[in-house]
Amino acid sequence: MGGAGKLMLTGALSEPVSLVVSDNLSKRVENNGRPNVEAHASWAFGQPDEATLLKWPVLAIGVSGVAGDFRSFTDGIAGPVRVKETQVRGVALDAAVRIGERFGIQGEIYRGAALGNYLGMIGQTVNSQGQTLKGYGGWAEVVYYWHPAVRSHAGYGIDRMQDRSALSSCVLTPTCQIISNRTAFANVLWDVNTWWRVGLEGTWRWTDYVAPAIKNSGPGAMVSSEVRF
């Protein structure tokens, strides 16, 4: 830390575990007793003062990564039981910029393998043959304070699989592997008082599958209420 900015280093150990059931095969993921290692380094310049509504620094940039592994196995419905150690790898870059006291832009890009348990790669880790899936993606949003108690976020995010040939091995049902998922969103959040927040968000999603002719898209809406103690 110094007068020119603030440097922050963060580390963590994690063991995310999930269970995914597809149309033709149950694919289970379990930890193997060794935690994944996560790390994040960031640098921020220009800390906000009390009059700044958007409590971001003027500029913040960061880099993060994760490394580890897990054990996956199939239940034998589509053939012999297979057990495999799958490596988890990922790296991401993030940045945020505040312009004035009310407006900001932030975003992140990533690339990696078997990141489904970290909400990346559209929740996918391995295919039906046990092959590790790779992918990339990112998101960006703008934030604006209309009033000290009212703000809006609007943005766009995408997750995309890198290797279509690995996805195409899902042969029994062509829709069981997703190639890409995109979402546009906008919301408004209102801090009614110090302990109650309400919000309204609209989204539009586009999803592409292994079969080129199969696509899915449509709108969504969410109303939220948060009570703080």
PEMO-V267187 format. One line per field, one symbol per residue. psi: psi as a letter, one per 40 degrees, with the letter a starting at -180 (. if undefined). burial: 1 if it has 9 or more other C-alpha atoms within 8 Angstrom, else 0. A space follows every 50 residues. Layout:
psi=???
burial=???
//
This chain:
psi=iadeahhhhhiihighhihhhidehhhihiifehiihiihhihihgiiad ehdhfiidhhiiiiiihaiihiiieedeaihhhihhhhiiiihiiihhha ediihiiiiiiahfedeffiffeidiaeeeihiiiiaiiiiihhhdideh iihhaiihhhidhddddeegddheeehhdihihiiiihhhgdaeehhiih hiihihhhidhdehihiiiiihhihhhh.
burial=00001110000000000000000011111110001111111111100100 01110111111111111111111110100001000111111111111100 11111111111111111001111111110101111111111111110011 11111111111011011111000111111111111111111100111111 11111111110001100000000000000
//
